[in-house]
């Protein structure tokens, strides 16, 4: 079963990658992931971003420097601690993510149109269950691969700095 799913997932991953290449070709995968995390947690600090993206603090800082230079990210002093820096997406980054999602959805719609209504319903039902089980942490996760809750936190990581939102958007 896992081998069949792995094989079938190749098409889904190809759709994701084609949309990413078309809309975000000037960003690396790490930069895109950082933008998506910052979108979920507007005003996140650099330390939390590094944690959620599994990066060293210094690497996350350099990545943010590049995103600021590319016009995708803004830094501002924190509301509660002026020494802490809050990260925010620019309108350019927000538009880029909207374009990425629109492109992905368009590509998926073309594929789904070729499926039977029963097949589409079964796929959505199965993917929702797969997502729920994975987010509960019941799936076996390889070492080093962070399993995230809908809130964006890792499974078992209940510590969240105050002031960060708990709701996450779907990427």
PyMOL commands that set and color helices and strands:
alter all, ss='L'
color gray80, all
select helices_A, chain A and resi 2-23+29-40+46-52+57-69+91-113+117-136
alter helices_A, ss='H'
color red, helices_A
select strands_A, chain A and resi 73-77+85-89
alter strands_A, ss='S'
color yellow, strands_A
deselect
rebuild
show_as cartoon
